[in-house]
């Protein structure tokens, strides 16, 4: 529920309520994400090495809750005089807390099973329920408008952000309790090989499947983050349908969830990497029509949201499952079970993609003279190009990178056999 607001609602709300420009907000978001580049690998490596009677991952998630709850409360309700320093401070607090939740949680999920197909099902459930939270957050502005909860002059995005503060204060501790109390944490099959981040980065550098996967994921992540960042601006300024943005997002996310079982079945037949590549190419085919839309083309855009949402289902299930497979390369090669460190670097790639999108898009829009909700603005062509043209190029590049990925079901079974031999020889 917190991911979408940070990417979509927060920039628009800070532009409306503070004196910060789009360029300043994009720069702060990039700096905050660069902080994660240093923090996330440390959290991943430390969680791999944590030894408690409660497990390796659970203490980190419990300790993160105060950071997330306090940071989001301050970030989502800024004073009118809030500047770049205020935004940066509370972004750093939220990002730190969320890294302490997300990295151990993803590593924990990867360790629940060593089976090639079962890992996809675990990742699919986790990411699909993540999207349920995203869909709830995305619908809040529309709900506020349709139900008359807003006072004249109130911001729908501001209402959504403040509602999320209350919702997370209730739901996040409850969800953490269920997770920590009822989900088993498997013991590590091999000890992590020490808290030496330099050596860790060196070993990751020689894990060729991981290198290819993380680069493809970063490129595809930028392709997804650009439309997400610019969605509200595109819907309002190009389509003239800002009041329908919630409906567009809901169709996109719900169709993605509905398509997950189909992509899992396809991955069984063709392998995870070929299925993911095919989904990215299909998404490009649908998204290529977006630059030709204009004011009032809402039905056509809704159809594109449906088609690209179906392709998004593969992004939910398959990349994270493939990430669990590349950790086996490291474990089989003697690196120990350093799932947390791997997922930390995966997290860095995700966050860099989310940071690069506004850092690239907002200055380009400012330079093109774009003015939100102004039909005479000279920057509409640039907005359409950034929203749809650039993502198509990036997705095609990611599909090319991943098409001949070397880890399939047979290769992963061989890795698990080697890991079993190492464990048996200890």
Residue pairs with C-beta under 8 A, 6 or more apart in sequence:
1 133
1 134
1 136
1 137
1 164
1 167
1 168
1 171
2 68
2 72
2 94
2 98
2 137
2 164
2 168
3 130
3 133
3 134
3 137
4 134
4 137
4 138
4 228
5 76
5 137
5 160
5 161
5 164
6 94
6 354
7 225
7 228
7 229
7 354
7 357
8 138
8 228
8 229
8 231
8 232
9 137
9 141
9 157
9 160
9 161
9 232
10 75
10 76
10 157
10 161
11 22
11 25
11 26
11 29
11 229
11 358
11 362
12 157
12 232
12 233
13 155
13 157
13 158
13 161
14 20
14 25
14 78
14 82
14 87
15 21
15 22
15 25
15 372
16 155
16 157
16 158
17 78
17 80
17 82
17 155
17 158
18 78
18 80
18 81
18 82
18 83
19 83
20 28
20 82
20 83
20 84
20 87
21 366
22 358
22 362
22 363
22 365
22 366
23 362
23 363
23 366
24 84
25 87
25 358
25 362
26 358
26 359
26 360
26 361
26 362
26 363
27 84
27 359
28 84
28 87
28 88
28 91
29 91
29 354
29 355
29 358
29 359
30 355
30 356
30 358
30 359
31 88
32 88
32 91
32 92
32 95
32 355
33 95
33 351
33 352
33 354
33 355
34 355
35 92
35 95
36 95
36 99
36 347
36 348
36 351
37 348
37 351
37 352
39 95
39 96
39 99
40 99
40 103
40 344
40 345
40 347
40 348
40 351
41 197
41 200
41 201
41 341
41 344
41 345
41 348
42 197
42 344
43 60
43 99
43 100
43 103
43 104
43 340
43 344
44 103
44 107
44 338
44 340
44 341
44 342
44 343
44 344
44 345
44 347
45 192
45 195
45 197
45 200
45 338
45 340
45 341
45 344
46 60
46 195
46 340
47 56
47 57
47 60
47 103
47 104
47 107
47 340
48 56
48 107
48 188
48 192
48 336
48 337
48 338
48 339
48 340
48 341
49 56
49 192
49 194
49 195
50 56
50 57
50 59
50 60
52 58
52 59
54 180
55 185
56 104
56 185
56 188
56 340
57 104
57 105
57 107
57 108
57 185
57 340
58 104
58 180
58 185
60 100
60 101
60 103
60 104
61 100
61 101
61 104
61 105
61 176
61 179
61 180
62 176
62 180
63 100
64 97
64 98
64 99
64 100
64 101
65 97
65 101
65 172
65 173
65 176
66 97
67 93
67 94
67 96
67 97
67 100
68 94
68 97
68 98
68 101
68 168
68 172
69 97
69 168
69 169
69 172
69 173
70 93
71 90
71 91
71 93
71 94
71 96
71 97
72 94
72 164
72 165
72 168
73 165
73 169
74 90
74 93
75 87
75 90
75 91
75 93
75 94
76 161
76 162
76 164
76 165
77 161
77 162
77 165
78 86
78 87
79 86
95 351
99 344
99 347
102 347
103 340
103 343
103 344
103 347
104 340
105 179
106 126
106 320
106 343
106 346
106 347
107 339
107 340
107 342
107 343
108 183
108 185
109 122
109 123
109 126
109 320
109 324
110 119
110 122
110 320
110 323
110 324
110 327
110 339
110 343
111 185
111 186
111 188
111 337
111 339
112 122
112 186
113 119
113 122
114 328
114 416
114 419
116 325
116 409
116 412
116 413
117 264
117 267
117 268
117 409
119 321
119 324
119 325
120 264
120 267
120 272
120 317
120 318
120 321
121 264
122 321
123 316
123 317
123 318
123 320
123 321
123 324
124 260
124 261
124 263
124 264
124 316
124 317
124 321
126 320
127 316
127 317
127 320
128 256
128 257
128 260
128 316
128 317
130 316
131 253
131 256
131 257
131 316
132 257
134 253
135 249
135 250
135 253
135 254
136 167
137 160
137 164
138 246
138 249
138 250
138 253
139 246
139 249
139 250
140 156
140 159
140 160
140 163
140 164
140 246
141 156
141 157
141 159
141 160
141 245
141 246
142 156
142 243
142 244
142 245
142 246
142 247
143 149
143 246
144 150
144 156
144 159
144 160
144 163
145 156
145 243
149 159
150 156
150 159
157 232
188 336
188 337
189 331
189 337
189 419
189 423
190 331
190 336
190 337
190 419
190 422
190 423
191 336
191 337
192 335
192 336
192 337
192 338
192 340
192 341
193 199
193 334
193 335
193 336
193 338
200 338
200 341
203 330
203 333
203 335
204 210
204 211
204 330
204 341
204 342
204 345
205 211
207 326
207 329
207 330
207 333
208 406
209 325
209 326
209 329
209 405
209 406
209 407
210 326
210 329
210 330
210 342
212 401
212 402
212 405
213 319
213 322
213 323
213 326
213 402
213 405
214 345
214 346
214 349
215 401
216 398
216 401
216 402
217 319
217 346
217 349
217 350
217 398
218 349
218 352
218 353
219 394
219 395
219 397
219 398
219 401
220 280
220 315
220 319
220 353
220 394
220 395
220 398
221 349
221 350
221 352
221 353
221 354
222 353
222 356
222 357
222 391
222 394
223 390
223 391
223 392
223 394
223 395
223 398
224 312
224 315
224 353
224 391
225 353
225 354
225 356
225 357
226 357
226 360
226 361
226 386
226 387
226 390
226 391
226 394
227 234
227 287
227 387
227 388
227 391
228 357
229 357
229 358
229 361
230 361
230 383
230 386
230 387
231 245
231 248
231 249
231 387
232 242
232 245
233 365
233 370
233 372
233 383
234 383
234 384
234 387
235 241
235 242
235 244
235 245
235 248
235 301
236 242
236 245
236 372
236 373
237 370
237 372
237 373
237 374
237 375
237 377
237 380
237 383
238 293
238 294
238 295
238 380
238 383
238 384
238 387
239 293
239 294
239 295
239 296
239 297
239 298
239 301
240 295
240 296
241 248
241 296
241 298
241 301
242 373
244 298
247 302
248 301
248 302
248 305
249 305
251 302
251 305
251 306
251 309
252 305
252 306
252 308
252 309
252 312
253 309
253 312
254 309
255 305
255 306
255 309
255 310
255 312
255 313
256 309
256 310
256 312
256 313
256 315
256 316
257 313
257 316
258 310
258 313
259 309
259 310
259 311
259 312
259 313
259 314
260 313
260 316
260 317
262 313
263 275
263 279
263 313
263 314
263 317
263 318
264 317
266 275
266 278
267 275
267 276
267 317
267 318
270 278
271 408
271 409
272 318
272 321
272 322
272 325
272 405
272 408
273 318
273 322
273 402
273 403
273 404
273 405
273 407
273 408
274 403
275 314
275 318
276 314
276 315
276 318
276 319
276 322
276 399
276 402
277 399
277 400
277 402
277 403
278 314
278 399
279 311
279 313
279 314
279 315
279 318
280 311
280 314
280 395
280 396
280 398
280 399
281 395
281 396
281 399
282 307
282 311
283 307
283 308
283 311
283 312
283 395
284 392
284 395
284 396
284 399
286 304
286 307
286 308
286 311
287 304
287 308
287 388
287 391
287 392
287 395
288 388
288 392
289 300
289 304
290 301
290 304
290 384
290 387
290 388
291 384
291 385
291 387
291 388
291 389
293 300
293 301
295 375
320 346
322 405
322 407
323 342
323 343
323 346
324 339
325 407
325 412
325 415
326 342
326 407
327 337
327 338
327 339
327 342
328 412
328 415
328 416
328 419
329 407
329 415
330 336
330 338
330 342
331 337
331 338
331 415
331 419
332 415
332 418
332 419
332 422
334 422
360 386
361 386
364 382
364 386
365 379
365 382
365 383
365 386
368 378
368 379
368 381
368 382
368 383
369 377
369 378
369 379
370 377
370 378
370 379
370 380
370 382
370 383
371 377
371 379
407 415
